[in-house]
Amino acid sequence: GKGRVILCLHGWGATRRSLHGLARFLAAQEYEVVNVDVPGFGESERPGRAWGLDDYAQWLKSFLEKIEIDSVD
């Protein structure tokens, strides 16, 4: 979709696939949807060590910078 960016983050132990229907719905409503597997879940690589909340937050910040997203809803 196009428009305001919406970030979909799955819950612990889930994957981005659990939000696929929602992401498709939102994209059809003219939002740009970012739906990712966080490290260690789904099709993403596992981190080399156990991550804490700060690690996931830093990863997300870096990911959004890499794809040039300045703000999300």
Long-range contacts (C-beta under 8 A, 24 or more apart in sequence): 1-26, 1-27, 1-28, 1-29, 1-30, 1-31, 1-32, 1-33, 2-30, 2-32, 3-30, 3-31, 3-32, 4-31, 4-32, 4-73, 5-31, 5-32, 5-33, 5-34, 5-69, 5-71, 5-72, 5-73, 6-31, 6-32, 6-33, 6-34, 6-72, 6-73, 7-34, 7-64, 7-69, 7-72, 7-73, 8-33, 8-34, 8-35, 8-36, 9-36, 9-38, 9-60, 10-37, 10-38, 10-41, 10-42, 13-41, 14-41, 15-41, 15-42, 15-43, 16-42, 17-42, 31-73, 34-64, 34-67, 34-69, 34-72, 36-63
